[in-house]
Amino acid sequence: MNKNDNKDEIFLKEFMNKLFNTIIYNTNEFKENQAECLINSFKIINDKLRRFNDINDIIKLIQNHKNHDIWFSSLNGLFHQCGYMDYYYIDYNKCLNLYLLAIKNEEIL
């Protein structure tokens, strides 16, 4: 693993922890505005680690991650649901398929 890969892993772990904490401890806020919580989690961690220019960079990182299907399929579904994929066209079938992939992977584990 090279230095950039290690930084990417650290970023992803902190991003996921921040988003998880937002969902768990601010459930009502998350329910009301998922897109804003997603962006705020990204900004907080990115400001700390100074890794990416915008949220599209993290989307690319997640999509290219070796464990994408296992670790990030539900998060990718959230990106789709919030309109951050496919040029802000929300494909609800794709969202559902990504969430179902997460469930399938959970059953396999």
HELIX and SHEET records of a PDB file:
HELIX    1   1 LYS A    3  TYR A   25  1                                  23    
HELIX    2   2 THR A   27  GLU A   32  1                                   6    
HELIX    3   3 GLN A   34  LEU A   49  1                                  16    
HELIX    4   4 ILE A   55  ASN A   64  1                                  10    
HELIX    5   5 HIS A   68  PHE A   72  3                                   5    
HELIX    6   6 SER A   73  CYS A   82  1                                  10    
HELIX    7   7 ASP A   86  TYR A   88  5                                   3    
HELIX    8   8 TYR A   92  ILE A  108  1                                  17    
END                                                                             
